[in-house]
Every structure is written in structure tokens, then in C-alpha cells.
Amino acid sequence: MQVTEKAIKTFLLTLILGHCIFAYSQKEASNWYFGYQAGLTFNSGNPVALSKSPMNADVGSSSISSNKGHLLFYSDGYQVWDSTHTALSNFLRGRGGTQTVVIIPRPDSSHLFYIFTVGSPTSNSPDNGSFYSEINMKLRFGRGDFIPGKVNIPLVAPSCGKLTAVRHANRKDYWVITQKYYTDTLYAYLITSLGINKPVLSKTGLLVGTGNQGLGALKVSPDGKRICSVNNSDSAFLGDFDAATGKVSNIWFFEPTWGRGVEFSSKTKFLYTIGFPYVGTRLCQYDLSSRTKQQFIASRKTIDTIFYNFIASLQLGLDQKIYISPRNLFYLHVIKNPDMEGSMAQPERNYFYLGGQKAGVGLPNMIQSYFQKKTFVISPVCTRDTVYFE
């Protein structure tokens, strides 16, 4: 049988595309638990409400699933629940922060995980700091449990209620980033197969240490190149993040109108902030292609306003939409097309019904890289030429 050149090329293209789809089908962020016994899953592609959670998390939470979308465990920063929604016996020390907790898989392991927590920045209790604990999924007959002696190990204190995570440039390791309270210093912890490294410190020039300033969100863009922090006041910064070194540079200060929540679009084209309630709450969009600080500030567009509920959280989903959590409502708001400019982003209120459960002010805090829009470029496209996929 004679095999044509066209058939060979078609086979190779199908093979490569199939490999890409397989590589990008990971579903670690597919199951969300948050709010007042609320949850949702993206396992079918579109969000579907979940209702078995016993958790009441007014602020931050975090969930983790297997790469096939099977729930492993979730936490509000104080308790941890397994896949059967049974609480583990140990208690964590994350309370009161906007981003109370984030869960990180240990590189090169299929069963070891870290749980990072931060306590309230306005509290004088021992919980006022950042900590980590370790989970082994081989314990308790595969349902997971804390590793003895590896619970609530202190990192830095006092800390802000800010906590974000993203992949290292090598696409295997992870960065976990928080900020020390009463300072302008970010602490970026590199997590490798050997454990947690000493933090990489970056001074931002923006001191956080007055009242509730530490309650705003800190986010790294899904591609690991930008970082933004908003505070419970008119103070925020946007900077460049180096996913190879953990350093932050080229910082621009701006005023997000009493910012509380922040999120990047999946292609890192736009930045979104939402303001503090009762102070002219509005959802704003900024153009990240701006070459100067002045252009960036001038690019701000208000795409929705007059929210009547306390809103503090914006979070990308696996469907590339940004979800917005209004306290005590049975719905989540949404930005349908966050990589589109202005009104084309299509904000919509009461978009997703939570099946009778209520939202809090927080949505699950997860590794931002899970939500990056996966694309590749083919060049050139001439017949008989070598084809490069990037």
C-alpha cells in the first residue's frame, strides 16, 4: 500500500494535536468548594453545582483534585475535609485573610501535598502568621491525612491575608507568595521535590500595615509574568514577576478604588479589580498591553457598578470565565469573555445558580497556572517545509 505525503502529514498533525490535548487535560482545579456549603465542578466542561460540602467559609478556601478531576480534599484554612466530606482531626491556623489557604502538590510526587495558610493580619493571636502543613494521600486508606509532626510549621509572621501560587518557569516546581505585614516585602517560597526553599524577598515600595489593608488579594497571572496586589484602601501595585527567580520588578502603583479582589484574564491581556463595598463598588478592567504606567491607568474601564452585596473575590475558572462571589447570594456573577475589551468582556450578574447554597466573599484559591489559556503557533505552513510547533 502506498502512503501519500499528505496522509503522513495528517497523521503526524493528529498525533501532535492529540498529545497537546492530553497534556492540557489536567483537572486539578476542576472541583471548587467555598462559601456556605457551596461548590461546583467543571468536570463536564461547564460548571455544575455541588451540594455535599459541610464547610462554611465566609472568606478564603482551597480545593485540589487529581489530574483526572477526582476530588482529593479541600480546606477553609482551619479545617480540612477529604473526598467523602469527612473532616480531618488536626486544625490549621488560617483565619480571617482574603486568601486564607492554598494547596500545592509536591513536585515529583502523586500523593504528597502542602497546605499553606495565613492568619488574620489584624489579629494579635498566634494565628497571625503564615504556616504550612503536609498531607499524605496514602494515609487513612487512600483518603489522606496529616503527616505527624508536619502541621502548622511557621514561615513568616506577622503576615498579610494574601497568598497566591504559580508554577516555576521549569513548569514542574511552584512558587507560593505572601507578604509580611507592616512591611513592603513579598516572600516567594520555591517548592521543589526536595521541599520548601528559603524565601526570595522583593520590596515593592508599598507598605501594608494599617488597619485592614492586608485584606486585599494578591495574584500572579496564569502565565507567571505579572503580579498584582490590591488593598482594602486606595493602594495597589502591578509588577513583573520572574517565574525563574521569584523576583518582582518594574512596579507601577495605582488606585483601584478601595480594591479588594483582583484577577487576570487567562491570556494575561486584561486585569480586573473590584472595589470595597459601600464605597462606590465597581468592577474595573485594565489593559495589560500598556507600555507605561500612565497608559495603564488611563486604560481603566468600569464594566459594571452598583453591587449591593459584599464582594471580595474574583477567580478564573477552567472555562476561562472569571467568577465573582457576592456574599449571601445563591448565585455567582461572571465575566464571560475576560480577554475581550470593555463591554465585550460581558459581565453578567446572577450567572450561575449554586443549587440552593450561598456564596461567601471568597472563592477557592488555587495555583494560577491551572487557568492559563493553552495555545501554540505553527510555522511555517508551506508544503514540504519543516513545521515548527511552539
N, C-alpha and C positions, 0 to 999 in steps of 0.2 A: 504494500500500500504506500503510495506516495504522499508525504506530508508537505503541505504547502507552507511557504514562508508566513503567509497570513495566519494560518492555523497555529503555527508555533508562537507567533507574537500574541495571538488571542489567548493561548494557554498560559503564557508567561504573565500577561497582564492580569488574568483571572487569578492566578496563583498569588501574585503580589498583593492584589486588592484583597483577596481572602485573608492573607496574612495580616494586612493592616486592620481589617475589621476585627479579627481575632484579638490582635494586640490591644485594640482600643475598646474592647467589650467589657472591661473590668467594671465591677458594680459595687465597689467598697462603699460608695456613698449613696446607694440606692434606697436604703431604709432610714427614714427620719423619725425620731421620737422627740417631742418637745411639748411645751405648754401644759395645759391641764388635761392629761391623759390623751393627748392628741398624737397623731402620727400619719405618715403617708409613705407609699413606696412607689418607686419609678421602675420596678421590675418589668412592667408591661410596656414601658416606653412613656406613657402618660401617667401622671400622679393618680394614685388610688388611696383613699382614706384607710387608715388603720385604727383600731379601737381597743386593743388589749392592754395598753400601757397603764400601769398603776402610778406613773410618775406625774408629779405636779411641779413643773419647773417654770416659775414665773419669768426667770431670765435665761441664762445660758444652759446649753446641753450639748451632748455629742453622741453620735452613733457610729458603729462600724459594722460592716458586713464582709462576707467573703467575696472573692472576685467573681463569684457566680451569683451574688445577690442574696445569699443566705445570712440572715441577721446573726451576729455574734453576741454583742452586748451594747448597752448604752448607759449614759450617766447624766445626772444633773450637777455633777461636781461634788456631791455629798454622798449619794448612794450610787451603786452600780446594779443593773438588772441584766440577767442573762437572756438567752433567746427564748426561754419559757416564761419570761417576765417575773422571775424569782429574784429577790434582792440578795446580793452577796452580804456576808456578815460584817466586813470591815466598812468603816466610814471614811470618806475623803474630807479634804479641808478647803474645798472650793465653794465659796458662798458669796453672793451679792454682786459679783462682777458682771459686766455686759457679756464677756466671753469667758465664762466660768471654767470651761473644761474643753480639752481636745484630746482625741485618741490617735495614737501613732503606732503603726505596725513596726516591729523591729526588723530592719533590713536583713535579708537572707534567712528569715525565719517565717514559717507558716503558722506558728502557734504562740509567739511571744508578742506582747503589746505593752506600750507605755500609756499611762493616763496622766496628762499634765493638768494641774488645776491652779487657779488663782483665787485668793480670798478678797473680801471687800476692801478697797483702798481707804475707806473712811472708818474702818473698824480698828480698835486697839487690841483686838483679841489675838491669840496665837495663830489664828487662821489668816491673818493679814500677811500674805506672802505667796510665793509660787512654790509648788511641790510636784513631785512625780511619784507614781506607783507603777508596779509591774503586774501584768496579768499573764497567766499561763493557761492556754485553752486546752491543754491535756489534762488539767485537774478537774475534779468533780465529773468524771465520766464524759469528758469532752465538752462540758458546758462552761468551763473556765472558772478560775478563782485567783485571788491574790497570791503572789509568791511570798511565803513567810519572810518577814524582815525587809520586805520591799514595798512598804506602804508609807505614804506621806513623807518622803525624803525631801528635805528643804533644798531650794535652789537659791532664791534671792528674796529679800524682804526689806522694807515693805514693797509690794508690787501693785501695779495698777490692775484694774479689771479688764486687761487687754491681753489677748492670746490668739496668735494665728500661726499657721503652719503651711509649708510648701516644700516641694521636692528640691533637693540639691541639683545642681547643674548636671551631675552624673546620672540623674534620673533613677537612682537607687536609694540614696540616703535622703534625710529630711532635715529641714530647719524648723525649729519651734521658737517663736519670737514673742517676747513680752517686754514691758517697760518697768523700770524701778520707779516707785513713787517718790515724790519730792526731788526728782532729777529730770534731765532731758535725755536720758540714756536708754537705748534699746539693748536688750540682751538676746542674742541669737544663738541658740544651742543646736549644735550639729549632732544628729542621731545617726549612728552607723551600726554595723553588725557587732562592733565592739562595745557599744554603749553610748552614753551621753558625754560629749566633749565639753571642755571649758567654754564659756560663752564668748562670742565675738561681740565687742562693745562698739556702739555707734552713737555719737552725740548728735542730736537733732537741732539743738538750739531752742526747742520748745519745751519749757519746764511744765511738768504736770505735778501739781501738789497743792491745790487749793480746792477745798470743798469737794464737789462731785466731779471734778474734771477728769478723774481717772476712769469714768464710767463709759466713755465713748468707745467705739470699736476701732480695732487695728486690723488691716487686711493687706495681704500681698496679692498681687494679680495672679491669675491662673498660670501665666507663662513665666512667673517668677522674676519679672523685670521691674515692677513698680511696687511701691508700698505707700499706704496712706493711713493716717491716724486722725480721727476726729474726737473732739472732747465735748463734755457737757457744758460748753461755753463757745464763744466765737473764736475758737482757735483750732487749727488743723494744719497738717503738712502733707505734701505729696513729695516723694523722693524716688530715686533709683535704687533698686535692690540688686545686689550681685549674688546670684544663687550659687556661685562657685566659692565665694569667700565669706558670705554672710554680712558684708558691709553695706551700709546705707550712705548715699551721697546725693549731691545735686538737689538739695531740699528747697521746695517752694512753700512758703506759708500762705494760707488763705483763710477766709472766714466763711464757714458753711452754714451760717445762721443757726447757731446753737445745735451743732451736729451731734447726733447720737449713733446713727447707723451709716455704714459705708459699704459699697461693693463695686467690683469691676465687672464689666461685661466679659463674656467668655473669650473674645478675641482681643481683649485689653484695648478696645477702641474708645470706650467711654467709662467715666467714673460717676457713680451715683451716691448722693448723700441724702439723708432725711433728717429734718431738724427736730429739736426738742419740742415736746407737746406744749400747747398753750402759749407758745411764743411765735406764732405765725408759722406753724408746721408746714413744710413744703418739701416735695421731692424734687431734687435738682440733678441735672446732668452736666458733666464737664467733658470737654473734648481732649483726649489724651494725646492727640497728634500735635497739640500746641507746642510751638518751639520756644516760647518764652513764658515766664510767669504771667506777664500782662495778658498775653493771648489766652492762656489757660483760664484766668479769672474772668476775662471778657466772654469766654465761650459758655459761661453758665446759662442754662435754660431751666426755668421752672416748668416741669411737665405735669405736676399735679399739686394740689394745695387743699387747705381746709380739711385736714383729717381730724376727726373728733375723738379718736382713741389714742391712747399712749402707744407710740410706735418706736421701737429702738433697733430693730433688726432687719437687715437686707441680706439675702443669701441666694447665690446661684444654685440652680438645680441641674440635674443631668440632662434635662430637656432644653438647656441653655436659657431658660427664663429666670428672672430674678424674683424671688418670693419675698413678700412683705408681711410682717406679723403684727396685727393690731390686737392689743390686749382685750380679753373678754369677748371677742367675737368668734362666731362659728365658721368664719371664712378667713382665707389668706388673700391679700391683694397680690398683684403681679405686675411685672414689666415684661410684656410678651416678646418684644424684639429689642433687647438692650444694646445690640450692636448697631442699631439704627438711630439717626439723629432726631432730636426734638420729639414732636408728636408722633413720628413714625415708630418710636420705641413702644408705643401703645400701652401705657399704664392702664390697668383695669382694676377697679375695686371689687371686692367680694367675688373673686375669680374662682377660688377653689373651696368647696364645702368640706369641712372637716368631719362630716358624718355624725354631728351632734356633740363633738368635743370642742373645747375652747382653746384658742391661742393665748399665749402669754406675750411678753415683749421680746422673746428670744426665739431664734431658730437654731438648728444644730450647727455647731462649729466643727468644720472638717478641714482636711488638707485641701487647700485651694486648687492644687494641680489636678484633682479629680474632675474639675469642671472646665478644663481647658478645651476649647474647640479644636478638634484634631483635623488638620488639613495637610496636604502635601502638594508639591509642584512637580509637573512633568516637563522636562526639557531635554533636547529639542523634540519636535514632533515630525521630523522629516523621515520619509521612508528610507530604510537601510542604515540610518544613523544609530549610534549608541543612544539609548534612552536613559536619562538620569531621574531618579525619584528622590525628592528631598522632603 
